[in-house]
Amino acid sequence: MKRRTFRRPRRTGFTLLEVMLVLAILVILGGFVAFNLLGTSEKAYKKAAMQQLHGLEGMLDLYYLDMQSYPPDLSALRVAPSDAANAQKWDGPYAKKDIPADPWGQAYQYEVNGSSYKLYSAGPNGAAGDDDDVVLASST
């Protein structure tokens, strides 16, 4: 008589060590992807800020053509001057909508000095005067 032996079926699947190794590799790859995507979005934000600054530059130049001076602040692109002499020259509004915030949610900065100006965004950190600022200065 033959004896029957019961063998345990061999388990198929992954061991805990294999699963942990795959997860570690995925986390490392995910870190590289996230790091690269964050750097790309900062470049895109800076390009968007520069595009908006160029749009503001066009509005300032139109104002300058009519008024022979740059506005004292960016709100003057939408509101006519209160004095009668300048109100006659004003052919605005030069901005159809309110001046937008920069891509980081901060207001654009504008400094005028006679026949020149400086338009800028304080950049991602919100502090003006450091390396991450996006600056557009007039060429006059």
Order of alpha helices (4+ residues) and beta strands (2+ residues): alpha-alpha-beta-beta-beta
